[in-house]
């Protein structure tokens, strides 16, 4: 005949006795997090990466040393350099005007040289064209 049950084991009682009471809740949370990571397959991924780390590093090295990646990184750095030199308020204003111009452009009208000359008399057209010409002139300067 079996003995009567005098003690029911709870989750807290399963924790090792060496953990102080103030850390038991944190330790429980840690165990739940590890279980979630294991259930989601993340720990399997980390294990596979640690086993194949040489292959992964070799693949990354090859990709980062390719000419395409070097050119892309150079282009990205050039864009960041350009953006750091521009006045932010001027760029916001320019982008707003550009967006408005594109939205209000409508269908292009057919016209000749004289219609272009008439448009140049308008300050709305002459201002941006002079900015574009200054940009082009600055690009052709040798440093």
C-alpha positions as CSV (number, residue, x, y, z in Angstrom):
1,X,0.0,0.0,0.0
2,X,1.3,3.5,-0.9
3,X,2.0,6.3,1.6
4,X,-0.3,9.3,1.7
5,X,1.0,12.4,-0.2
6,X,2.1,14.9,2.3
7,X,4.0,17.3,0.0
8,X,3.2,18.6,-3.5
9,X,6.1,19.9,-5.5
10,X,5.6,23.4,-7.1
11,X,7.6,25.2,-9.8
12,X,9.4,27.3,-7.2
13,X,10.4,24.2,-5.3
14,X,12.0,22.7,-8.4
15,X,14.6,25.5,-8.4
16,X,18.0,24.6,-7.0
17,X,18.4,25.4,-3.3
18,X,21.5,27.4,-3.9
19,X,19.6,30.3,-5.5
20,X,18.7,33.0,-3.0
21,X,15.0,33.9,-2.7
22,X,15.4,37.4,-4.2
23,X,16.7,35.8,-7.5
24,X,14.3,33.0,-7.9
25,X,11.8,35.0,-10.0
26,X,14.6,36.2,-12.2
27,X,15.9,32.7,-12.6
28,X,12.5,31.4,-13.5
29,X,12.2,34.2,-16.2
30,X,15.6,33.2,-17.5
31,X,14.6,29.6,-17.8
32,X,11.4,30.5,-19.6
33,X,13.3,32.7,-22.0
34,X,15.8,29.9,-22.8
35,X,12.8,27.5,-23.3
36,X,11.2,30.0,-25.7
37,X,14.5,30.3,-27.6
38,X,14.8,26.6,-27.8
39,X,11.2,26.1,-28.9
40,X,11.5,28.7,-31.6
41,X,14.7,27.1,-33.0
42,X,17.0,30.1,-32.3
43,X,19.3,28.0,-30.2
44,X,19.6,25.4,-33.0
45,X,20.5,28.3,-35.4
46,X,23.2,29.6,-33.0
47,X,24.5,26.1,-32.6
48,X,24.7,25.6,-36.4
49,X,26.4,28.9,-36.8
50,X,29.0,28.0,-34.1
51,X,29.7,24.7,-35.8
52,X,30.0,26.3,-39.3
53,X,31.7,29.6,-38.3
54,X,34.7,29.1,-40.6
55,X,32.4,28.7,-43.7
56,X,30.3,31.7,-42.6
57,X,33.3,34.0,-42.1
58,X,34.9,32.9,-45.4
59,X,31.6,33.7,-47.2
60,X,31.3,37.1,-45.6
61,X,35.0,37.9,-46.4
62,X,34.5,37.0,-50.1
63,X,31.3,39.1,-50.3
64,X,32.9,42.2,-48.6
65,X,36.0,42.0,-50.7
66,X,34.1,41.9,-54.0
67,X,34.5,44.9,-56.3
68,X,30.7,45.5,-56.3
69,X,30.6,45.8,-52.5
70,X,33.5,48.1,-52.5
71,X,31.9,50.4,-55.1
72,X,28.6,50.3,-53.3
73,X,30.2,51.3,-50.0
74,X,32.1,54.1,-51.7
75,X,28.9,55.4,-53.2
76,X,27.1,55.2,-49.9
77,X,29.9,57.1,-48.2
78,X,29.9,59.7,-51.0
79,X,26.2,60.3,-50.5
80,X,26.6,60.7,-46.8
81,X,29.5,63.1,-47.4
82,X,27.3,65.1,-49.8
83,X,24.3,65.2,-47.4
84,X,26.5,66.3,-44.5
85,X,27.7,69.3,-46.5
86,X,24.2,70.5,-47.4
87,X,22.1,73.0,-45.4
88,X,19.1,71.0,-44.0
89,X,16.7,73.9,-44.1
90,X,17.6,74.6,-47.8
91,X,17.2,70.9,-48.7
92,X,13.7,70.7,-47.0
93,X,12.6,73.8,-48.9
94,X,14.1,72.5,-52.1
95,X,12.4,69.1,-51.7
96,X,9.0,70.7,-50.9
97,X,9.2,72.9,-54.0
98,X,10.4,70.0,-56.1
99,X,7.4,67.9,-54.9
100,X,5.0,70.7,-55.6
101,X,6.5,71.3,-59.1
102,X,6.2,67.6,-60.0
103,X,2.6,67.5,-58.7
104,X,1.6,70.7,-60.6
105,X,3.5,70.0,-63.8
106,X,0.7,68.3,-65.5
107,X,0.9,67.4,-69.2
108,X,3.9,69.0,-70.9
109,X,3.0,71.6,-73.5
110,X,4.5,71.4,-77.0
111,X,6.4,74.5,-77.7
112,X,9.4,75.9,-79.5
113,X,12.5,77.8,-78.6
114,X,10.5,81.0,-78.0
115,X,8.3,79.4,-75.3
116,X,11.4,78.3,-73.5
117,X,12.8,81.9,-73.7
118,X,9.4,83.2,-72.3
119,X,9.6,80.7,-69.4
120,X,13.1,81.9,-68.6
121,X,11.7,85.4,-67.9
122,X,9.8,84.0,-65.0
123,X,11.7,84.0,-61.7
124,X,10.0,80.7,-60.8
125,X,11.9,79.1,-63.6
126,X,15.0,81.2,-63.8
127,X,15.9,80.6,-60.1
128,X,16.1,76.8,-60.2
129,X,17.8,76.8,-63.6
130,X,20.5,79.1,-62.2
131,X,20.9,76.8,-59.2
132,X,21.3,73.8,-61.6
133,X,23.9,75.8,-63.7
134,X,25.9,76.6,-60.6
135,X,25.9,73.0,-59.6
136,X,27.1,71.9,-63.0
137,X,29.8,74.6,-62.9
138,X,30.9,73.4,-59.5
139,X,31.2,69.9,-60.8
140,X,33.5,70.9,-63.6
141,X,35.9,72.8,-61.3
142,X,39.2,71.0,-60.7
143,X,40.4,70.7,-57.2
